[in-house]
Amino acid sequence: MSNVRVLTMLAVLLAVLADLAPAHAAPANPAAFQALAQGHPGCAGITRETPQTPECDAVLAAQPYPDVTPIPFDLGVIAGQDFIYFDADEVPLYDGPDGEQIDTLTAGRSTYVNVLQTDGDWAEIRPGRWASLENAIFAEPSTFTGVTINHMEMPFAWAIYNFCTALTPGGPRDCQQSGRFRRYDLMNIYATVTVGEWDWHLVGPKQWTVQTNLSIVHPTPPAVYNWRWIGVSTYEQNLVAYQTDVPVMATLVSTGDMDEERWHTDPGVYKVELFWEVGPMEGAAGSDAFYALDQVPYHMYFNWREALHGVYWHDNFGYYWSHGCVNLTVSDAKWLWDNWVIMGTRVYVYDEKPG
């Protein structure tokens, strides 16, 4: 794949020199958000007063699930490796299991180290430096993966919480008669009805849920650029890879904490400008927010300190969680690395609620 990446980058460079590089249009007028499909055309007759129609019932029966294919679970460059953090601020390091202390590791919940080898209750975490596993917690990389999109006539969404649906828009939860979804379940959005200040979405037969339970992917892009590009919605906490105006792949992400200005994922249009297949990340030195992470996979930097990259240390996709980067599962980051992102790929970060 490295050879393919090199050849692809050379092809793009030659295109630039020939003035044929993938050009881009300006982002679509923000008013374009107003034209987003809020459901399937066959469910256009759905309202709060008419929450069910024969035409929409037919759509529900014919298309019970989004026409997508899950991305395979694949840890890629970190497959077979273990990572740990320590439930302690400082960890003594020894010259061997039960050996002499020779160093100290500044640890904490945001410091993950790569395990080189283990011996009983001991782990070598740096060459010649061993730590007791007494206060160690092993990372469990998320098994969630995004999807490639085969065909899309209406929005679809992931559940970001476990929730019960309602029989009518704005109605009470009814786990027995209506149903329930679990976190990361995928569903079509057949129709949308606004109740007060919230959108309620029809996600199955007599199954309505409020927008706050979902991360939604719309068939209409937030902007249009030529060739391959990526849209990152900090509002929905999802990412979509587009071929011009066609959504090709989508997944949940975790972007920067929008309540902390220094950790924002900055809105704007950028180009991927640096790759790093695997390597350390650290930042916020000297503060309570300090982090140090070994062997972070698939760095794709697009805005100075901000990058698309895989994470093995959390499973909080669909929520703000990063220090500004766009966190993906390792599987999804690998898919982008292998199939989509090259030098100069545009990344459009936006925070508007569609419509």
N, C-alpha and C positions, 0 to 999 in steps of 0.2 A: 504493500500500500504506500510505502514511502516513495517508491519509484513513480507510482501513479500520481502522487501529490506533486512531485517535482516536475513531471511532464505536464501536468495540468497548469501549474504555476508558470512554466515556460510558455505554454500556449497563450495564457492570459497576457503575459509580458509582450509577446509578439503581437497580439491583438492591439495592445496599447500603442505600440510603435507604429502600427499600421492605421491608427486612428479608428480601430474597429472594436475597441474594448467595450464590454457591456455598459451601455449608457444607462442613465436613469432619468426617469421623469421626476418632476417635483412631487412631493407627497400629495395625495388626493386632497381636494378641498375638504376641510373638516365637516362640511355639510354632508359629505358622502356617508358619514356615520349614520345619518338619518335614513339612508336607503337600505340599511342592513336588514336582511331577512330575520324576522322575529319568530319564524316557524316555517312549516311546510305550506306551499300554496294551497294544498288540499284542505288545510285547516284554517283558511282565512276567515271562515264564518264563525269561528269560536270567539265568544265574548264572556264577560263575567255572568251575564244573564243567560247565555247559551253555551255552557261549558262542554257540550257534546253535540256533534253532528254526524250523520251517516257518512258523509264524505271524509271526515277526519278519522272516523272509526276504521274506514277502509285503509287509510294511510298507516294507521297504527298496526293493523294486522299485516300489511304488506311489508312494512319496514320496522320491525320491532327493535332493531339494534343498528347503530351507526355502521356504515359500510367501510370498515377500516381493518387494518391488519396490525396486530401488536408487534412492536419491535422486539427482537429476541433479547433475552437477558444475557449480557456478555460483559464481564469485568475487564476484558481487554488487557491492557498493559499492567494492571495490578492483580490479575487473576492469580489465585494461589497464595497471595500475600495476606498477612495479618497486620492489623493496626490496633493500637491501644492508647487509651488515655488513663491518667492516674487521678484518683480521688484524693489528691493531696497537692499542696502548693509547691513543695520541693520533694524530690525523690533522690535518695542516695544511689550513687552508681558505684559498682564494685568491679574488680578486675576479673571476676569469675563468680560462679555460683558459690555462695557462702564465703566469698573471698574478702579482700581488704577494700575498704572504701577509698576511691581515688578521685571522685568527682561528685557533682550534684546537678540534677536536671531541674530547671524551673518548669514546673508542670501546671496542671489545672485542666479544667473542662474543655478548653479550646486549644489544647496541645495534644496532637496525635503523633505517635511515633511508629515507625515501621519496625516490626519484629524481624530480626535477622535470623534468629534461631531460638529455640527454647530448650531448657534442661530442667525437667521437673517443674518447680514453682518459680523458675527464673527465666528471664528473657534477655537476650543480647539485643540492645536497641541502638547501639553505636559500636563500631568495631572495637572489641576489647572492653566494652562497658556493659555491665549487666545490671538489671534491676529486678527486685522481687516483684512477683505478680500479686502480692497480697492486696494491694489497693488498685489493681489494674482492671479496666473494663475493656473488652474487645469490641471493636466496631463491627456493626452488622450492616453492610451496604444494602440499600433499598432494593427490593425486587420489583418495584414499580417500573414500568416502561411506557413510553408514549406509543403512538400509532402512526403508520403511514396511511394516507387517505386514498381510498380507491374511487369513491364517488361521494359527492356531498350536495344534497338538495336542501338541507336545513341545518341549523346549528346543532352541535352536540356539546356535551358537557361531562365533566368528571364531578362526582361527589367529593367534596373536600371535608365533609363530616359524615358520621353515621346519622341518618335522619329517617323519620317516617313522613310519608306524604299525606296530602289531604284529598278528600273527595272532590272539592271545589276550590277555585282560586280564592285565597284569603281565608279558607276554612280551617278548622282545627285539625291537628295531626290525628291520623287514624291508622295506627299500625296494623290493625286486624283487617279492616275492610278495604283500605286503600293500598297499603304496602310500605316497604322500607327499602332503603339503599344503604350500602356500606361505603366507607371512604374508599376512593379510587374506582368505584363502579362507574361505568360509562353508559351514557344514555342519550337518545335523541331529544331535541326540543321541538315539539310539534306545533306549539302555539304559545303565545305570551299575552298575558292580561295584566294590566297595571292596577293594583289595589292600593290606594293611598300613595305612599312614596316608593313602594316596592313593586318590582316585576315578579309575577308568579308564572311559572312555566309548566306546561303540560309535558310530562316526561314518560307517560305510559297511560294505559286505560284507567281513567278516573284516578290519575296520580298527578297531583299538582304540588309544586314546592316553590319556596321563595328563593330569590336570586342569591341570597347570602350563603346558601348551601352548595353553590356550584361554582366551577370555573368553566366559562363558556368559550367555545371556539365558533366563530361565525364564518360562513362561506364567503362573505365579502371581505377583502383585505382592508386594513386601515389606510393604506396608501398603495401606490403601484410603482414598482421599479422593474426595469427590464432585467432579464436573466434571473439567476437565483439569488434570493435574499431572505432575510429572517426578520420577523416581527416579534417583539417582546412586549407583552402587555403587563405592566406593573399593576394595573387595576385587576385584571383577571388572574394574574400570576400564571400565565402560560406563554408558550413560545410556539410560533407556527413558521415552518419553512415554506416559502412560496416560489413557484416558477412563474414569474411575472405576476398575474393576478389569481393563480390557481394554488390553493393550499395543498401541499404534498405530504407534510409531516406535522404532527402537533404533539405537544407534551406539556405537563406541568413543570413549573420552575419555582425557585425561591430567589427573589431579588432583594435588594437592600431595604433596610428598615426605613420606611417613609416618615416615621416620627422622629428620626435622628438625621438631621441634615447632612452630617459628615458621612453617613452610610447610605445615602440615596443612590439608586441606580439612575444616572442622569438621563432624562428624556433627550432625544435627538437622533440624528442620522449619522452613523459612523461607518468606518470600514475596518474589517479585521486586518490587523497590521503586524501581528506577532503570533507565532505558534510555539508551543512547547509540549511535547507528547506526555511527559511526566516529570515532575519535579516539585520542590518545596514551595510553600506559600507562607508568608508571615507578614504581620503588620501591627499597627497600633502599639508599637514598642513603648514601654514605660507607663501604659495606662491599664485600667481594669479590663479593657476590651482587647488586650493583647491576644494574638493567636499565632500558632506555629504548627504547620501541618506538613507532614512528610508525604512524598510521593503522590501529589495531587495529579489526577490524570486529565489529559486532553485540554490544555490551556489554549484558548483562542481569544486573544486580547483585541478589543475593539475601541476602547476609550481610556487610554493611559492605564489606570489601575483597575479598570473593569474588564472582565473576561467572561466568556462562556466557558464553563469547565465542569467536569464531573466531581461528585462528592461521594465519599464512602462513610461519612461520619454523621449523617442525619437522614431522616425520612419525613421531612416536613414540607414536601412539595405541595404547592398551592398556597403557601403562606410566606410572608416576609421572613427572611432568616439570615441573609448574608451581610457582608460589610460593603456591598456595592456590586459585587459580581453577580452573574446570572448562574445560579446553581442548578445543575441537572443531575439526574441519576447517571452513574457511570455508563450504563448501557446507552442512554440517549446521547450523552456527550460523544461516545464512540461512534454512534450512527452519524452525527453531524460531521465529525472528524473524517470519517471514511467516505461519506457520500455527498456532502453538501458544501462545507466551508473551505474556501481557499483564500489566498491573499487577495484582499480587496473586496471580499464579500460584504455587502451592506447589511448592517444591523440597525433596524429602526425601533427605538425604545419609545413607548408612548404610555400615557397614564390616563387617558380619557375613558369614560364609560361609553361604549358604543350606543348611539342613539340618544 
